Amino acid sequence: MSAQYSDVLSISEAASRLGRSVKTLQRWDRDGVLKPAHRTKTGRRAYTADQLDEFLGRKRGHEPSRVVAYCRVSSAAQKPDLKNQRRVLEDFAAARGLAGVEWIEEVGGGLNFERKRFLEIMDAVGRREVKTLVVAHKDRLVRFGFQWFERHCQRNGCEILVLNNESLSPEQEMVQDLMTIVHCFSSRLYGLRNYKKKLKEAIERDRSEGDQ
């Protein structure tokens, strides 16, 4: 029986759900530990949610159960705001009747998608362990691309509860994020100019050698 499109996972999505790396799944395929459900027309490995659940020994219909509240600030100087976030979310969770909440606090920029605790949460969501993820406002989770992560959570049975949909970040953090963006694009522009310079030098050198 063919899997529905929504149940088909790429190797990176499957790796995230299993809490493994893409290289591990590639090795498992070669060793016969876990073969992909099928391959796409371009030869890429594809898996199904049911296949991965069966591999993990889960029963069909297994539902996520963890409730996680995530608080984040950009720098150590903003730790007082971290306490404020938790206090507000504690009241919010109590009002919603959420029990057994796991509190995760992190110091790191909202443009950094490699934050350790953030990745741990996303991996747990991919393994269908998290039922509810609570944040004070969207940019506490990520500064940009919230819709993508929201979709990732929805696909894995996790609901994101946002206390306030407006951006309420401290001005200092917003400035830091903007400076990060400017620095990133400035570095790329410098690299492009340097590349053009070296390319021009190589062309002129070839022409000079050709005239000899």
Secondary structure, 3 states (H helix, E strand, C coil): CCCCHHHEEEHHHHHHHHCCCHHHHHHHHHHCCCCCCEECCCCCEEEEHHHHHHHCCCCCCCCCCEEEEEEEECCHHHHHHHHHHHHHHHHHHHHHCCCCEEEEEEECCCCCCCCHHHHHHHHHHHCCCEEEEEECCHHHHCCCCHHHHHHHHHHCCCEEEECCCCCCCCHHHHHHHHHHHHHHHHHHHHHHHHHHHHHHHHHHHHHHHHHC
